[in-house]
Protein backbone atom coordinates (compact mmCIF):
# COMPACT_ATOMS: atom_id res chain seq x y z
CA UNK A 1 0.00 0.00 0.00
CA UNK A 2 1.29 3.43 -0.90
CA UNK A 3 1.53 5.44 2.40
CA UNK A 4 1.34 8.79 0.59
CA UNK A 5 -1.97 7.96 -1.09
CA UNK A 6 -3.32 6.55 2.16
CA UNK A 7 -2.43 9.77 4.01
CA UNK A 8 -4.14 11.97 1.41
CA UNK A 9 -7.22 9.79 1.50
CA UNK A 10 -7.57 10.17 5.28
CA UNK A 11 -7.24 13.96 5.08
CA UNK A 12 -9.90 14.24 2.41
CA UNK A 13 -12.23 12.03 4.43
CA UNK A 14 -11.91 14.20 7.54
CA UNK A 15 -12.46 17.37 5.48
CA UNK A 16 -15.66 16.03 3.92
CA UNK A 17 -17.01 14.95 7.29
CA UNK A 18 -16.44 18.42 8.75
CA UNK A 19 -18.18 20.21 5.88
CA UNK A 20 -21.12 17.82 6.00
CA UNK A 21 -22.09 19.27 9.39
CA UNK A 22 -23.20 22.53 7.77
CA UNK A 23 -26.86 22.96 6.75
CA UNK A 24 -26.85 22.91 2.95
CA UNK A 25 -29.66 24.17 0.75
CA UNK A 26 -30.28 23.62 -2.93
CA UNK A 27 -28.96 27.07 -3.87
CA UNK A 28 -26.58 27.75 -0.98
CA UNK A 29 -26.45 27.38 2.77
CA UNK A 30 -27.75 29.14 5.85
CA UNK A 31 -25.26 30.52 8.35
CA UNK A 32 -25.45 32.48 11.60
CA UNK A 33 -23.42 35.68 11.52
CA UNK A 34 -21.02 36.06 14.46
CA UNK A 35 -20.09 39.63 13.48
CA UNK A 36 -21.63 42.48 11.52
CA UNK A 37 -20.82 41.88 7.85
CA UNK A 38 -21.16 44.79 5.44
CA UNK A 39 -24.00 44.39 2.92
CA UNK A 40 -24.90 41.00 4.40
CA UNK A 41 -26.30 41.40 7.91
CA UNK A 42 -25.83 42.05 11.61
CA UNK A 43 -24.44 39.77 14.31
CA UNK A 44 -27.07 37.15 15.14
CA UNK A 45 -28.77 37.26 11.73
CA UNK A 46 -29.35 34.00 9.88
CA UNK A 47 -28.59 34.55 6.21
CA UNK A 48 -28.51 32.38 3.12
CA UNK A 49 -25.27 32.65 1.16
CA UNK A 50 -23.43 30.94 -1.65
CA UNK A 51 -21.85 27.73 -0.38
CA UNK A 52 -18.39 28.66 -1.65
CA UNK A 53 -18.56 32.09 0.02
CA UNK A 54 -19.44 30.45 3.34
CA UNK A 55 -16.82 27.69 3.09
CA UNK A 56 -13.96 29.83 1.86
CA UNK A 57 -14.53 33.08 3.72
CA UNK A 58 -17.27 33.42 6.35
CA UNK A 59 -16.66 30.19 8.26
CA UNK A 60 -12.82 30.15 8.22
CA UNK A 61 -12.67 33.83 9.23
CA UNK A 62 -14.97 33.25 12.19
CA UNK A 63 -17.58 35.62 10.77
CA UNK A 64 -20.27 32.94 10.76
CA UNK A 65 -21.23 29.58 12.24
CA UNK A 66 -23.68 26.86 11.26
CA UNK A 67 -27.22 28.06 11.96
CA UNK A 68 -27.97 25.44 14.63
CA UNK A 69 -30.35 25.87 17.56
CA UNK A 70 -27.47 25.72 20.05
CA UNK A 71 -25.56 28.47 18.24
CA UNK A 72 -28.68 30.62 18.00
CA UNK A 73 -29.29 30.36 21.74
CA UNK A 74 -25.64 31.06 22.55
CA UNK A 75 -25.57 34.30 20.57
CA UNK A 76 -29.03 35.60 21.55
CA UNK A 77 -27.82 37.89 24.39
CA UNK A 78 -25.03 39.39 22.31
CA UNK A 79 -27.48 39.96 19.43
CA UNK A 80 -29.85 41.88 21.73
CA UNK A 81 -26.94 43.92 23.10
CA UNK A 82 -25.71 44.87 19.63
CA UNK A 83 -29.24 45.80 18.54
CA UNK A 84 -29.56 48.18 21.50
CA UNK A 85 -26.15 49.71 20.69
CA UNK A 86 -27.23 50.31 17.08
CA UNK A 87 -30.43 51.94 18.30
CA UNK A 88 -28.53 54.33 20.57
CA UNK A 89 -26.01 55.10 17.82
CA UNK A 90 -28.82 55.80 15.35
CA UNK A 91 -30.40 58.27 17.77
CA UNK A 92 -27.05 60.02 18.20
CA UNK A 93 -26.56 60.27 14.44
CA UNK A 94 -30.06 61.66 13.99
CA UNK A 95 -29.15 64.50 16.36
CA UNK A 96 -25.92 65.17 14.44
CA UNK A 97 -27.71 65.10 11.07
CA UNK A 98 -30.31 67.59 12.25
CA UNK A 99 -27.65 69.92 13.67
CA UNK A 100 -25.37 69.90 10.62
CA UNK A 101 -28.14 70.32 8.03
CA UNK A 102 -27.46 73.50 6.03
CA UNK A 103 -24.05 74.13 7.60
CA UNK A 104 -21.30 75.76 5.57
CA UNK A 105 -17.77 74.41 5.31
CA UNK A 106 -15.08 76.70 3.92
CA UNK A 107 -11.97 75.08 2.45
CA UNK A 108 -8.99 77.05 1.16
CA UNK A 109 -6.96 75.57 -1.70
CA UNK A 110 -4.37 76.64 -4.25
CA UNK A 111 -5.96 77.72 -7.52
CA UNK A 112 -5.05 79.53 -10.73
CA UNK A 113 -6.57 82.81 -11.93
CA UNK A 114 -9.44 80.93 -13.59
CA UNK A 115 -10.40 79.31 -10.29
CA UNK A 116 -9.18 75.83 -11.22
CA UNK A 117 -7.55 74.06 -8.28
CA UNK A 118 -4.01 72.75 -8.61
CA UNK A 119 -5.13 69.75 -6.59
CA UNK A 120 -8.62 68.89 -5.38
CA UNK A 121 -10.80 68.97 -2.27
CA UNK A 122 -11.89 65.58 -0.95
CA UNK A 123 -14.09 64.10 1.75
CA UNK A 124 -11.38 64.24 4.41
CA UNK A 125 -10.89 68.00 4.09
CA UNK A 126 -14.63 68.64 4.20
CA UNK A 127 -15.13 66.42 7.26
CA UNK A 128 -12.17 68.04 9.03
CA UNK A 129 -13.60 71.50 8.46
CA UNK A 130 -17.00 70.43 9.80
CA UNK A 131 -15.34 68.91 12.87
CA UNK A 132 -13.60 72.24 13.47
CA UNK A 133 -17.06 73.80 13.47
CA UNK A 134 -18.07 71.39 16.25
CA UNK A 135 -19.88 68.66 14.30
CA UNK A 136 -19.09 64.96 14.83
CA UNK A 137 -18.50 64.07 11.19
CA UNK A 138 -16.38 61.07 10.21
CA UNK A 139 -14.66 61.15 6.82
CA UNK A 140 -16.78 58.26 5.55
CA UNK A 141 -19.99 60.24 6.14
CA UNK A 142 -19.12 62.61 3.28
CA UNK A 143 -20.77 61.17 0.16
CA UNK A 144 -18.64 62.97 -2.41
CA UNK A 145 -18.97 61.43 -5.87
CA UNK A 146 -15.99 63.30 -7.31
CA UNK A 147 -13.38 65.52 -5.72
CA UNK A 148 -14.03 69.25 -6.06
CA UNK A 149 -11.60 70.81 -8.54
CA UNK A 150 -13.00 74.32 -8.93
CA UNK A 151 -13.32 77.38 -6.71
CA UNK A 152 -16.94 77.99 -5.74
CA UNK A 153 -19.86 76.57 -3.78
CA UNK A 154 -21.00 72.95 -3.95
CA UNK A 155 -23.87 71.15 -2.24
CA UNK A 156 -22.55 67.98 -0.60
CA UNK A 157 -24.53 65.14 0.95
CA UNK A 158 -23.57 63.57 4.27
CA UNK A 159 -24.79 59.99 4.62
CA UNK A 160 -24.89 58.77 8.21
CA UNK A 161 -26.93 55.60 7.69
CA UNK A 162 -29.69 54.21 5.50
CA UNK A 163 -32.33 56.92 4.99
CA UNK A 164 -30.41 59.35 7.22
CA UNK A 165 -28.67 62.17 5.35
CA UNK A 166 -27.95 65.88 5.57
CA UNK A 167 -26.85 68.47 3.03
CA UNK A 168 -24.12 71.04 3.61
CA UNK A 169 -22.59 73.81 1.52
CA UNK A 170 -18.90 73.55 0.75
CA UNK A 171 -17.27 76.81 -0.31
CA UNK A 172 -13.84 76.37 -1.86
CA UNK A 173 -11.81 79.58 -1.91
CA UNK A 174 -8.32 80.25 -3.24
CA UNK A 175 -5.69 80.56 -0.53
CA UNK A 176 -5.88 84.09 0.84
CA UNK A 177 -9.22 84.60 -0.93
CA UNK A 178 -12.43 86.08 0.44
CA UNK A 179 -15.51 83.90 0.97
CA UNK A 180 -17.91 86.80 0.50
CA UNK A 181 -16.24 87.76 -2.78
CA UNK A 182 -16.75 84.22 -4.08
CA UNK A 183 -20.42 84.29 -3.07
CA UNK A 184 -20.95 87.72 -4.65
CA UNK A 185 -19.41 86.55 -7.93
CA UNK A 186 -21.58 83.42 -7.94
CA UNK A 187 -24.70 85.48 -7.24
CA UNK A 188 -23.90 87.88 -10.08
CA UNK A 189 -23.26 85.00 -12.49
CA UNK A 190 -26.54 83.32 -11.48
CA UNK A 191 -28.49 86.57 -12.02
CA UNK A 192 -26.96 87.05 -15.47
CA UNK A 193 -27.77 83.46 -16.41
CA UNK A 194 -31.37 83.94 -15.27
CA UNK A 195 -31.69 87.17 -17.29
CA UNK A 196 -30.31 85.48 -20.39
CA UNK A 197 -32.75 82.60 -19.96
CA UNK A 198 -35.70 85.02 -19.59
CA UNK A 199 -34.62 86.93 -22.71
CA UNK A 200 -34.40 83.74 -24.74
CA UNK A 201 -37.85 82.65 -23.56
CA UNK A 202 -39.35 86.04 -24.49
CA UNK A 203 -37.80 85.90 -27.95
CA UNK A 204 -39.24 82.44 -28.58
CA UNK A 205 -42.66 83.58 -27.39
CA UNK A 206 -42.54 86.62 -29.70
CA UNK A 207 -41.60 84.45 -32.67
CA UNK A 208 -44.54 82.15 -31.99
CA UNK A 209 -47.01 85.05 -31.74
CA UNK A 210 -45.77 86.86 -34.90
CA UNK A 211 -48.43 86.55 -37.70
CA UNK A 212 -47.46 84.97 -40.99
CA UNK A 213 -46.55 87.59 -43.62
CA UNK A 214 -48.69 87.61 -46.78
CA UNK A 215 -47.16 87.79 -50.26
CA UNK A 216 -46.93 91.05 -52.25
CA UNK A 217 -49.79 90.06 -54.56
CA UNK A 218 -52.87 87.96 -54.15
CA UNK A 219 -53.24 84.85 -56.29
CA UNK A 220 -55.03 85.47 -59.60
CA UNK A 221 -58.49 83.96 -59.97
CA UNK A 222 -58.42 82.35 -63.41
CA UNK A 223 -62.22 81.88 -63.46
CA UNK A 224 -62.82 85.62 -63.93
C-alpha positions, 0 to 999 in steps of 0.5 A, a space after each residue: 500500500 502506498 503510504 502517501 496515497 493513504 495519508 491523502 485519502 484520510 485527510 480528504 475524508 476528515 475534510 468532507 465529514 467536517 463540511 457535511 455538518 453545515 446545513 446545505 440548501 439547494 442554492 446555498 447554505 444558511 449561516 449564523 453571523 457572528 459579526 456584523 458583515 457589510 451588505 450581508 447582515 448584523 451579528 445574530 442574523 441568519 442569512 442564506 449565502 453561496 456555499 463557496 462564500 461560506 466555506 472559503 470566507 465566512 466560516 474560516 474567518 470566524 464571521 459565521 457559524 452553522 445556523 444550529 439551535 445551540 448556536 442561535 441560543 448562545 448568541 441571543 444575548 449578544 445579538 440583543 446587546 448589539 441591537 440596542 447599541 445600534 439603536 442608541 447610535 442611530 439616535 445620536 446620528 439623527 441629532 448630528 444630522 439635524 444639527 449639521 443640516 445646512 451648515 457651511 464648510 469653507 476650504 482654502 486651496 491653491 488655484 489659478 486665476 481661472 479658479 481651477 484648483 491645482 489639486 482637489 478637495 476631498 471628503 477628508 478635508 470637508 469632514 475636518 472643516 466640519 469637525 472644526 465647526 463642532 460637528 461629529 463628522 467622520 470622513 466616511 460620512 461625506 458622500 462625495 462622488 468626485 473631488 471638487 476641482 474648482 473654486 466655488 460653492 457645492 452642495 454635498 450630501 452627508 450619509 450617516 446611515 440608510 435613509 439618514 442624510 444631511 446636506 451642507 454647503 462647501 465653499 472652496 476659496 483660493 488661498 488668501 481669498 475672500 468667501 464673500 467675494 466668491 459668493 458675490 461673484 456666484 450670485 452675479 453669475 446666477 443673475 446674469 444666467 437667469 436674465 439670459 434665460 428670460 430673454 431667450 424665452 421672451 424671444 421664442 414667445 414673440 416668434 410664436 405670436 408673430 403673424 405669418 406675412 402675406 405675399 406682395 400680390 394675391 393669387 389670380 383667380 383664373 375663373 374671372 
